[in-house]
Amino acid sequence: MKTAKGFITAAALVALFSLLVSCQKEADDSADATKDTMQNASVMIDSAISTDSVPIYYEVHGSGEPALVFAHGWGINGGFFNHQIEAFDDSFTVIVMDLAGHGRSGHNRTGWGTSKYAADINAVLDAAQVNQAVLFGHSMSGVFVAAAAAAKPERILGVVGIDTYQSFRESYPRAQVDSFLAPFRVDFDSAVAEFAWMMLPKTTDTAVANRIIAEFRRGDQEPLIETLDSLLSTDASSIFASLQVPARAINADTYPTQVDSNRTLVPSFDVKIMQGVGHFPFIERPEEFNRLVRETVAELQAGK
């Protein structure tokens, strides 16, 4: 499989995205059917309605400000952030979601561009009545949380890319995008298995790798491929240039993060590097990742 140098992932083009998908409500389900709310003292499960009427599944755990909002990468869903829920819901509100076309959210969408995914995130923040948040975006969601924050900056303390933001200035010629996507269109199951291993060190726990590959293969192929196509065809530099809140990243050391170049668009940008991890540090080494999350949030709260 051919790859390209990437701008919102750590595996150049490869680590530009991520993993998981499962089930969904039908497009013609009633609002009551898709908005099934379950509450107890510490958890709320609900669906927000995005701007194109697609239901977006989300969970709210714990309480406290700022809310830590985690948006997953390509092919996965909010369930991959369980380690973060467990680590932070005793002192923060923790929100995880399934973006449209993924997991338990609606798949009944026309077009899979950045603005629509950003609208999903803001719909969840609206529904959960969030006053202040730090937005974490894994892989492809790095640009989505930036776009969400650019649209409604007043409630955002900062955005944090997870193995993304290596460069804010990347774009790909059409021929390169088509070459990258061709294996996914021909044999999706084989392509996603190869894709997963390209984003993971050879020392990765087999159970972690198998979980990722299995979730890739469960995915709804059409929206997943169209999301990649849209993402790779987008020059996101204008989104970052319009960002009015601080930007940070927690990245693997697989590819260099272009700090100085990024700061020409977002002067506040900074990065914390994890050595020897792959594209999924939040499940590969969750304790170390969570420590860096806590440090980053503290810095944003202190205005650093």
Secondary structure as the mmCIF struct_conf table of DSSP 4:
data_model
#
loop_
_struct_conf.conf_type_id
_struct_conf.id
_struct_conf.beg_label_comp_id
_struct_conf.beg_label_asym_id
_struct_conf.beg_label_seq_id
_struct_conf.end_label_comp_id
_struct_conf.end_label_asym_id
_struct_conf.end_label_seq_id
BEND BEND1 PHE A 7 ALA A 11
TURN_TY1_P TURN_TY1_P1 ALA A 12 LEU A 13
HELX_RH_3T_P HELX_RH_3T_P1 VAL A 14 LEU A 16
TURN_TY1_P TURN_TY1_P2 ALA A 27 ASP A 28
HELX_RH_AL_P HELX_RH_AL_P1 ALA A 31 THR A 34
STRN STRN1 MET A 38 GLN A 39
BEND BEND2 ALA A 41 SER A 42
STRN STRN2 VAL A 43 ILE A 49
TURN_TY1_P TURN_TY1_P3 THR A 51 ASP A 52
BEND BEND3 SER A 53 SER A 53
STRN STRN3 PRO A 55 HIS A 61
BEND BEND4 GLY A 62 GLY A 62
BEND BEND5 GLU A 65 PRO A 66
STRN STRN4 ALA A 67 ALA A 71
TURN_TY1_P TURN_TY1_P4 TRP A 74 GLY A 75
HELX_RH_3T_P HELX_RH_3T_P2 GLY A 78 PHE A 81
HELX_RH_AL_P HELX_RH_AL_P2 ASN A 82 PHE A 88
TURN_TY1_P TURN_TY1_P5 ASP A 89 SER A 91
BEND BEND6 PHE A 92 PHE A 92
STRN STRN5 VAL A 94 MET A 97
TURN_TY1_P TURN_TY1_P6 ALA A 100 GLY A 101
BEND BEND7 HIS A 102 HIS A 102
TURN_TY1_P TURN_TY1_P7 GLY A 103 ARG A 104
BEND BEND8 SER A 105 SER A 105
BEND BEND9 THR A 110 THR A 110
HELX_RH_AL_P HELX_RH_AL_P3 THR A 114 ALA A 127
TURN_TY1_P TURN_TY1_P8 ALA A 128 GLN A 129
BEND BEND10 ASN A 131 GLN A 132
STRN STRN6 ALA A 133 HIS A 138
TURN_TY1_P TURN_TY1_P9 SER A 139 MET A 140
HELX_RH_AL_P HELX_RH_AL_P4 SER A 141 ALA A 151
BEND BEND11 LYS A 152 LYS A 152
HELX_RH_3T_P HELX_RH_3T_P3 PRO A 153 ARG A 155
STRN STRN7 ILE A 156 ILE A 162
BEND BEND12 ASP A 163 ASP A 163
BEND BEND13 GLN A 166 GLN A 166
BEND BEND14 PHE A 168 PHE A 168
HELX_RH_AL_P HELX_RH_AL_P5 ARG A 174 VAL A 186
HELX_RH_AL_P HELX_RH_AL_P6 PHE A 188 MET A 198
TURN_TY1_P TURN_TY1_P10 MET A 199 MET A 199
BEND BEND15 LEU A 200 LEU A 200
TURN_TY1_P TURN_TY1_P11 LYS A 202 THR A 203
BEND BEND16 THR A 204 THR A 204
HELX_RH_AL_P HELX_RH_AL_P7 THR A 206 ARG A 218
BEND BEND17 GLY A 219 GLY A 219
HELX_RH_AL_P HELX_RH_AL_P8 GLN A 221 LEU A 232
TURN_TY1_P TURN_TY1_P12 SER A 233 SER A 233
TURN_TY1_P TURN_TY1_P13 ALA A 236 ALA A 236
HELX_RH_AL_P HELX_RH_AL_P9 SER A 237 ALA A 241
TURN_TY1_P TURN_TY1_P14 SER A 242 SER A 242
BEND BEND18 VAL A 245 VAL A 245
STRN STRN8 ALA A 247 ALA A 252
BEND BEND19 ASP A 253 TYR A 255
HELX_RH_AL_P HELX_RH_AL_P10 VAL A 259 ARG A 263
TURN_TY1_P TURN_TY1_P15 THR A 264 LEU A 265
TURN_TY1_P TURN_TY1_P16 PRO A 267 SER A 268
STRN STRN9 ASP A 270 MET A 274
TURN_TY1_P TURN_TY1_P17 GLN A 275 GLY A 276
BEND BEND20 HIS A 279 HIS A 279
HELX_RH_AL_P HELX_RH_AL_P11 PRO A 281 GLU A 284
BEND BEND21 ARG A 285 ARG A 285
HELX_RH_AL_P HELX_RH_AL_P12 PRO A 286 GLN A 301
TURN_TY1_P TURN_TY1_P18 ALA A 302 GLY A 303
#
